[in-house]
Amino acid sequence: MKLYLIIVSLLIMQISFAQETLNNSKSEVWSLEDCINYALENNITIKDAALNKSIFEVDYNKSKSSRLPNLFGNASQNFSSGNTIDPITSDYVTDQINNTNVGINSSVTLFQGNQISNQIKQNKLLFEQSIFKEEVEKNNIVLNILETYLQTLYSKEGITIAENNLAASEKEVERAKARLDAGTIALNDYTEAQSQTATNKYNLINAKNDYQQYIIVLKQLLELPPTENLEIETISENSALVNLELNKLSIYNNALNYLPELEASNLNIAANQKELDIAKGGYLPTLSLNGSLGSGYTSVNNDTFGSQFDVNFNQKLGLSLSVPIFNRNQTKAAVQTATINIEKAEIQKQSTKKDIYKKVETAYQNALSAQEQVIAAEASKKAAKQSYELVQKKYELGDLSTTDLVISQNTFTNAQQNYLQAKYLNILYHQLLQFYQGNDIKL
């Protein structure tokens, strides 16, 4: 009895372990929101943009420290022999001399043509620009995920269509074989049914391959390992048709206010204007304050090491002025280059506005077209389905040839594919228009 209980207990443990393993091996179902949130945290393109932002932040903090004075310590030990000048007493002697020097020195720039202030302002602008550039990369990843997610759903539904076609054609082969054996159809009708089945198998393989290819692209955007299983969430059928009641100009104006590209362009212009101010500062003089403390020891003097350090202790404080007179036109060239870069930044801003308008215009026109295509494609699919069902019944009764059946099936298949394409394009362009207005992407 005890042995029986032990065996039963082991079997229950094995079943529980197997069930737990099966549950753990199931693919997690990812919604579009899950994919977007995960990618924003893990995508390496976004991480690279964040690191670039950190570099600009470091440069900004470093430039602010340039207002502070520096401080250096120095020490030296020297030996000389023969005719020489004692570096401590400045006496001319002929002897072997050991001397020690220690000290600290500091300097601070009081005025440098406002170049330090302008450099700080420029680095701040560049840091702020890097924040918007990071947002640009995030938006690009979000849009890439949206497009790939919808393409994956499209290909997944394409597999269902291909499987249904294959199942239907296999049944038709069975009917054709029975009719051939009964002598009611010719051999070429039977072989045509077989050919259609082979074609449908080929289409199913291609549909599954397309789906896996999109899964690979989506996993790479999410930075998931190759061994990770990924299953995406389907969307409800009522998402197929979305009413478009938006004004194109208002969408464009919203996009200008929302998208970070334009603000990044404005900051680029401001940063180049500060570069011009920095270059012009090269025409102005530089005033610095310098100071040092030091002491030393020499073997020529018979006093002790400590007493000499006390006696030789010295302090220095002074101002230095540097006035640019001619530096081989380096400052002039820097001013000219900065002026040209400002003009280039202005042109880049105009190009950015044109690019935003093109994106909005394209999405708007495609949304209008896709909305009409969904209606037409759905009607075509219904009509093709009814026609195919009627042809199937006539084929079963022997009133139609296999060729007619194959043609009707292909027509129905094309209508289904056209509807799927129109449906997902309509969803894509509607979501793009929502995105350009600063609204969340939701399916």
C-alpha positions as CSV (number, residue, x, y, z in Angstrom):
1,M,0.0,0.0,0.0
2,K,2.9,2.4,0.9
3,L,4.6,1.6,-2.4
4,Y,1.3,2.3,-4.3
5,L,1.0,5.7,-2.6
6,I,4.6,6.6,-3.4
7,I,4.1,5.7,-7.1
8,V,0.9,7.8,-7.2
9,S,2.7,10.8,-5.5
10,L,5.6,10.6,-8.0
11,L,3.1,10.5,-11.0
12,I,1.3,13.6,-9.6
13,M,4.6,15.4,-9.2
14,Q,5.6,14.6,-12.7
15,I,2.3,15.7,-14.1
16,S,2.4,19.0,-12.2
17,F,6.0,19.6,-13.3
18,A,5.0,18.9,-16.9
19,Q,2.0,21.2,-16.7
20,E,4.2,24.0,-15.2
21,T,6.8,23.6,-17.9
22,L,4.0,23.7,-20.6
23,N,2.6,26.9,-19.1
24,N,6.1,28.5,-18.9
25,S,6.8,27.6,-22.5
26,K,3.6,29.3,-23.8
27,S,4.2,32.5,-25.7
28,E,3.3,35.7,-24.0
29,V,0.7,37.7,-26.0
30,W,1.9,41.2,-26.7
31,S,-0.4,44.1,-27.4
32,L,0.7,47.1,-29.4
33,E,0.9,49.1,-26.2
34,D,3.1,46.4,-24.6
35,C,5.5,46.4,-27.6
36,I,5.8,50.2,-27.6
37,N,6.4,50.5,-23.9
38,Y,9.0,47.7,-23.9
39,A,10.8,49.1,-26.9
40,L,11.0,52.6,-25.3
41,E,12.9,51.0,-22.4
42,N,15.1,48.5,-24.3
43,N,15.6,49.5,-27.9
44,I,19.3,50.2,-28.5
45,T,18.7,53.1,-30.9
46,I,16.9,54.9,-28.1
47,K,19.6,54.0,-25.6
48,D,22.3,55.4,-28.0
49,A,20.3,58.7,-28.3
50,A,20.1,58.8,-24.4
51,L,23.9,58.3,-24.2
52,N,24.4,61.1,-26.7
53,K,22.2,63.3,-24.5
54,S,24.4,62.4,-21.5
55,I,27.5,63.5,-23.4
56,F,26.0,66.9,-24.2
57,E,25.0,67.2,-20.5
58,V,28.6,66.5,-19.5
59,D,29.9,69.1,-21.9
60,Y,27.4,71.7,-20.6
61,N,28.5,71.1,-17.0
62,K,32.1,71.2,-18.0
63,S,31.7,74.6,-19.7
64,K,30.1,76.0,-16.6
65,S,33.2,75.0,-14.6
66,S,35.4,77.1,-16.9
67,R,34.4,80.2,-14.9
68,L,36.2,78.8,-11.9
69,P,39.9,79.3,-11.1
70,N,42.3,76.4,-11.6
71,L,44.8,75.2,-9.0
72,F,48.1,73.3,-9.6
73,G,50.7,72.1,-7.3
74,N,54.4,71.6,-8.3
75,A,57.6,70.2,-6.8
76,S,61.1,69.8,-8.2
77,Q,64.5,68.5,-7.0
78,N,67.6,69.6,-9.0
79,F,71.3,68.9,-8.9
80,S,73.9,71.1,-10.6
81,S,77.7,71.3,-10.7
82,G,80.2,74.0,-11.9
83,N,79.5,77.6,-12.7
84,T,75.8,78.1,-12.2
85,I,73.2,80.5,-10.7
86,D,71.6,79.3,-7.5
87,P,67.8,79.2,-8.3
88,I,66.9,80.1,-4.7
89,T,69.4,82.9,-3.9
90,S,70.2,83.9,-7.5
91,D,73.9,84.1,-6.6
92,Y,76.6,83.1,-9.1
93,V,78.5,80.2,-7.6
94,T,81.0,77.5,-8.7
95,D,80.0,74.5,-6.7
96,Q,77.8,71.5,-6.5
97,I,74.2,72.6,-5.6
98,N,71.2,70.6,-4.5
99,N,67.9,72.6,-4.5
100,T,64.3,71.8,-3.8
101,N,61.3,73.9,-5.0
102,V,57.6,73.4,-4.1
103,G,54.6,75.6,-4.8
104,I,51.0,76.0,-5.9
105,N,49.7,78.4,-8.6
106,S,46.3,79.4,-9.8
107,S,44.7,81.5,-12.5
108,V,41.2,82.6,-13.5
109,T,40.0,84.3,-16.6
110,L,38.3,87.6,-15.8
111,F,37.3,88.5,-19.4
112,Q,37.6,86.7,-22.7
113,G,35.3,88.5,-25.1
114,N,32.3,86.8,-23.4
115,Q,33.4,83.6,-25.0
116,I,33.0,81.6,-21.8
117,S,29.5,82.8,-21.2
118,N,28.5,82.2,-24.8
119,Q,30.1,78.8,-24.7
120,I,28.0,77.9,-21.7
121,K,24.9,79.1,-23.4
122,Q,25.7,77.2,-26.6
123,N,26.3,74.0,-24.7
124,K,23.0,74.4,-22.9
125,L,21.3,74.8,-26.2
126,L,23.0,71.7,-27.6
127,F,22.0,69.7,-24.5
128,E,18.4,70.8,-24.9
129,Q,18.6,69.9,-28.6
130,S,19.8,66.4,-27.7
131,I,16.7,65.9,-25.5
132,F,14.5,66.6,-28.5
133,K,16.7,64.4,-30.7
134,E,16.1,61.6,-28.2
135,E,12.4,62.2,-28.6
136,V,12.7,62.0,-32.4
137,E,14.3,58.5,-32.1
138,K,11.6,57.4,-29.7
139,N,8.9,58.5,-32.2
140,N,10.7,56.7,-35.0
141,I,10.7,53.5,-33.0
142,V,7.0,53.9,-32.1
143,L,6.1,54.4,-35.7
144,N,8.2,51.5,-36.8
145,I,6.6,49.2,-34.2
146,L,3.1,50.4,-35.3
147,E,3.8,49.6,-39.0
148,T,5.5,46.3,-38.2
149,Y,2.8,45.2,-35.8
150,L,0.1,45.9,-38.4
151,Q,2.1,44.1,-41.1
152,T,2.4,41.1,-38.8
153,L,-1.3,41.0,-38.1
154,Y,-1.9,41.3,-41.8
155,S,0.3,38.4,-42.6
156,K,-1.2,36.4,-39.7
157,E,-4.7,36.8,-41.2
158,G,-3.2,35.9,-44.6
159,I,-2.2,32.5,-43.1
160,T,-5.8,31.9,-42.1
161,I,-7.0,32.6,-45.6
162,A,-4.3,30.3,-47.1
163,E,-5.3,27.5,-44.7
164,N,-9.0,27.8,-45.6
165,N,-8.1,27.8,-49.3
166,L,-6.0,24.7,-48.8
167,A,-8.7,22.9,-46.9
168,A,-11.3,23.8,-49.5
169,S,-9.0,22.7,-52.4
170,E,-8.2,19.4,-50.7
171,K,-12.0,18.6,-50.4
172,E,-12.3,19.5,-54.0
173,V,-9.6,17.1,-54.9
174,E,-11.5,14.4,-53.1
175,R,-14.7,15.2,-55.0
176,A,-12.9,15.4,-58.2
177,K,-11.4,11.9,-57.6
178,A,-14.8,10.5,-56.9
179,R,-16.2,12.0,-60.0
180,L,-13.2,10.8,-62.0
181,D,-13.8,7.3,-60.7
182,A,-17.4,7.6,-61.6
183,G,-16.5,8.7,-65.1
184,T,-18.3,12.1,-64.9
185,I,-15.2,14.3,-65.4
186,A,-12.1,14.0,-67.6
187,L,-8.6,13.4,-66.2
188,N,-7.5,17.0,-66.8
189,D,-10.3,18.3,-64.5
190,Y,-8.9,16.1,-61.7
191,T,-5.3,17.1,-62.3
192,E,-6.3,20.8,-62.4
193,A,-7.8,20.3,-58.9
194,Q,-4.6,18.7,-57.8
195,S,-2.6,21.6,-59.3
196,Q,-4.7,24.1,-57.4
197,T,-4.1,22.2,-54.1
198,A,-0.4,22.3,-54.7
199,T,-0.6,26.0,-55.4
200,N,-2.5,26.6,-52.2
201,K,0.1,24.7,-50.2
202,Y,2.8,26.9,-51.8
203,N,0.8,30.0,-50.8
204,L,0.4,28.8,-47.3
205,I,4.1,28.2,-46.9
206,N,4.8,31.7,-48.2
207,A,2.2,33.2,-45.9
208,K,3.8,31.5,-42.9
209,N,7.2,32.7,-44.0
210,D,6.1,36.3,-44.3
211,Y,4.6,36.1,-40.8
212,Q,7.9,34.8,-39.4
213,Q,9.8,37.5,-41.2
214,Y,7.7,40.3,-39.6
215,I,8.0,38.6,-36.2
216,I,11.8,38.8,-36.6
217,V,11.7,42.5,-37.4
218,L,9.4,43.1,-34.4
219,K,11.6,41.1,-32.1
220,Q,14.6,43.1,-33.2
221,L,12.8,46.4,-32.6
222,L,12.0,45.1,-29.1
223,E,15.5,43.8,-28.7
224,L,14.2,40.3,-27.8
225,P,16.6,37.3,-28.0
226,P,16.2,35.0,-31.0
227,T,15.0,32.2,-28.7
228,E,12.2,34.3,-27.3
229,N,8.7,33.3,-28.4
230,L,6.5,36.2,-29.5
231,E,2.8,36.2,-30.1
232,I,0.9,39.4,-30.8
233,E,-2.6,40.3,-29.9
234,T,-5.2,40.5,-32.6
235,I,-7.5,43.5,-32.9
236,S,-11.3,43.6,-33.1
237,E,-13.0,43.6,-36.4
238,N,-14.7,47.0,-35.7
239,S,-11.3,48.6,-35.9
240,A,-11.4,48.0,-39.7
241,L,-13.2,51.2,-40.6
242,V,-12.4,54.5,-39.0
243,N,-14.2,57.6,-39.8
244,L,-11.9,60.5,-40.9
245,E,-13.2,63.9,-39.8
246,L,-10.0,65.8,-39.5
247,N,-8.8,69.0,-41.2
248,K,-5.5,68.6,-42.9
249,L,-4.2,72.1,-42.1
250,S,-5.1,71.7,-38.4
251,I,-3.3,68.4,-38.3
252,Y,-0.2,70.0,-39.8
253,N,-0.3,72.9,-37.3
254,N,-0.7,70.4,-34.4
255,A,2.3,68.4,-35.8
256,L,4.5,71.5,-35.9
257,N,3.7,72.1,-32.2
258,Y,4.0,68.4,-31.2
259,L,6.8,66.8,-33.1
260,P,10.2,67.5,-31.7
261,E,12.0,67.8,-35.0
262,L,11.0,71.5,-35.4
263,E,12.1,72.5,-31.9
264,A,15.4,70.7,-32.5
265,S,15.8,72.8,-35.6
266,N,15.1,76.0,-33.7
267,L,17.7,75.1,-31.1
268,N,20.2,74.3,-33.8
269,I,19.8,77.8,-35.2
270,A,20.2,79.3,-31.7
271,A,23.3,77.2,-31.1
272,N,24.9,78.4,-34.3
273,Q,24.1,82.0,-33.4
274,K,26.0,81.5,-30.2
275,E,28.9,80.0,-32.2
276,L,29.0,83.3,-34.1
277,D,29.1,85.2,-30.8
278,I,32.0,83.0,-29.6
279,A,33.9,83.6,-32.9
280,K,33.4,87.4,-32.6
281,G,34.8,87.2,-29.1
282,G,38.2,86.4,-30.6
283,Y,38.5,90.0,-31.6
284,L,38.5,91.2,-28.0
285,P,41.3,91.1,-25.4
286,T,41.7,88.5,-22.7
287,L,42.3,89.5,-19.0
288,S,43.4,86.9,-16.5
289,L,44.3,86.9,-12.8
290,N,47.3,84.8,-11.7
291,G,48.7,83.9,-8.3
292,S,51.2,81.5,-6.7
293,L,52.7,80.4,-3.4
294,G,56.1,78.7,-3.2
295,S,59.3,78.1,-1.2
296,G,62.6,76.2,-1.7
297,Y,65.9,74.9,-0.3
298,T,69.4,75.2,-1.5
299,S,72.5,73.4,-0.3
300,V,74.7,76.6,-0.8
301,N,73.0,78.0,2.3
302,N,74.1,76.5,5.6
303,D,70.7,77.0,7.2
304,T,68.5,74.0,7.9
305,F,65.9,72.7,5.5
306,G,63.0,73.9,7.6
307,S,64.4,77.3,8.3
308,Q,65.1,77.9,4.6
309,F,61.6,77.0,3.7
310,D,60.3,79.5,6.2
311,V,62.6,82.3,4.9
312,N,62.2,81.6,1.2
313,F,58.4,81.4,1.3
314,N,57.0,83.8,-1.4
315,Q,53.7,84.9,-2.7
316,K,52.8,86.3,-6.2
317,L,49.7,88.0,-7.5
318,G,49.3,89.5,-10.9
319,L,47.2,90.4,-13.9
320,S,47.9,89.5,-17.5
321,L,46.3,91.0,-20.6
322,S,46.4,89.5,-24.1
323,V,45.3,91.7,-27.0
324,P,44.8,90.1,-30.4
325,I,46.5,92.1,-33.1
326,F,46.9,89.6,-36.0
327,N,46.3,85.9,-35.8
328,R,46.5,85.1,-39.6
329,N,42.8,85.8,-40.1
330,Q,41.8,82.8,-37.9
331,T,39.1,84.8,-36.1
332,K,37.8,86.3,-39.3
333,A,37.4,82.8,-40.9
334,A,35.7,81.6,-37.7
335,V,33.1,84.4,-37.9
336,Q,32.5,83.7,-41.6
337,T,32.1,80.0,-41.0
338,A,29.6,80.6,-38.1
339,T,27.6,83.0,-40.3
340,I,27.3,80.3,-43.0
341,N,26.3,77.7,-40.5
342,I,23.5,79.9,-39.3
343,E,22.1,80.1,-42.9
344,K,22.4,76.4,-43.2
345,A,20.5,75.9,-40.0
346,E,17.7,78.1,-41.3
347,I,17.6,76.1,-44.5
348,Q,17.5,72.9,-42.4
349,K,14.5,74.2,-40.5
350,Q,12.6,74.9,-43.7
351,S,13.5,71.4,-44.9
352,T,12.2,70.0,-41.6
353,K,8.9,71.9,-42.0
354,K,8.5,70.6,-45.5
355,D,9.2,67.1,-44.4
356,I,6.6,67.3,-41.7
357,Y,4.0,68.7,-44.1
358,K,4.8,65.9,-46.6
359,K,4.3,63.2,-43.9
360,V,1.0,64.8,-42.8
361,E,-0.2,65.3,-46.4
362,T,0.7,61.7,-47.4
363,A,-0.9,60.2,-44.4
364,Y,-4.1,62.3,-44.9
365,Q,-4.5,61.4,-48.5
366,N,-3.7,57.8,-47.9
367,A,-6.2,57.7,-45.1
368,L,-8.9,59.1,-47.3
369,S,-8.1,56.6,-50.0
370,A,-7.9,53.6,-47.6
371,Q,-11.2,54.5,-46.0
372,E,-12.9,54.3,-49.4
373,Q,-11.0,51.2,-50.3
374,V,-12.2,49.4,-47.2
375,I,-15.8,50.0,-48.1
376,A,-15.3,48.8,-51.7
377,A,-13.1,45.9,-50.7
378,E,-15.6,44.7,-48.1
379,A,-18.4,44.7,-50.7
380,S,-16.2,42.9,-53.2
381,K,-15.3,40.3,-50.6
382,K,-18.9,39.6,-49.8
383,A,-19.9,39.3,-53.5
384,A,-16.9,37.1,-54.2
385,K,-17.8,34.9,-51.3
386,Q,-21.4,34.5,-52.4
387,S,-20.2,33.7,-56.0
388,Y,-17.7,31.2,-54.8
389,E,-20.2,29.4,-52.6
390,L,-22.6,29.3,-55.6
391,V,-19.9,27.9,-57.8
392,Q,-19.1,25.2,-55.3
393,K,-22.6,24.0,-55.2
394,K,-22.8,23.9,-59.0
395,Y,-19.5,22.1,-59.1
396,E,-20.8,19.5,-56.7
397,L,-23.8,19.0,-58.9
398,G,-21.5,18.6,-61.9
399,D,-22.8,21.8,-63.7
400,L,-19.3,23.5,-63.7
401,S,-15.8,22.4,-64.6
402,T,-12.8,22.5,-62.3
403,T,-11.4,25.5,-64.2
404,D,-14.5,27.5,-63.3
405,L,-14.2,26.5,-59.6
406,V,-10.5,27.4,-59.5
407,I,-11.1,30.8,-61.1
408,S,-13.9,31.5,-58.6
409,Q,-11.7,30.5,-55.7
410,N,-8.8,32.7,-56.8
411,T,-11.2,35.6,-57.2
412,F,-12.5,35.1,-53.7
413,T,-8.9,34.8,-52.4
414,N,-7.9,38.1,-54.1
415,A,-10.9,39.8,-52.7
416,Q,-10.0,38.7,-49.2
417,Q,-6.4,39.9,-49.6
418,N,-7.6,43.2,-50.9
419,Y,-9.9,43.7,-48.0
420,L,-7.2,42.8,-45.5
421,Q,-4.7,45.2,-47.1
422,A,-7.3,48.1,-47.2
423,K,-8.3,47.4,-43.6
424,Y,-4.8,47.6,-42.1
425,L,-3.8,50.5,-44.3
426,N,-6.8,52.4,-43.1
427,I,-5.8,51.6,-39.5
428,L,-2.2,52.6,-40.1
429,Y,-2.9,56.0,-41.7
430,H,-5.6,56.8,-39.1
431,Q,-3.1,56.1,-36.3
432,L,-0.4,58.2,-38.0
433,L,-2.8,61.1,-38.1
434,Q,-3.6,60.7,-34.5
435,F,0.2,60.5,-33.7
436,Y,0.9,63.7,-35.6
437,Q,-1.6,65.5,-33.4
438,G,0.0,64.2,-30.2
439,N,-2.6,61.6,-29.4
440,D,-1.8,58.1,-28.1
441,I,-1.6,55.2,-30.5
442,K,-4.2,52.7,-29.6
443,L,-5.8,49.8,-31.5
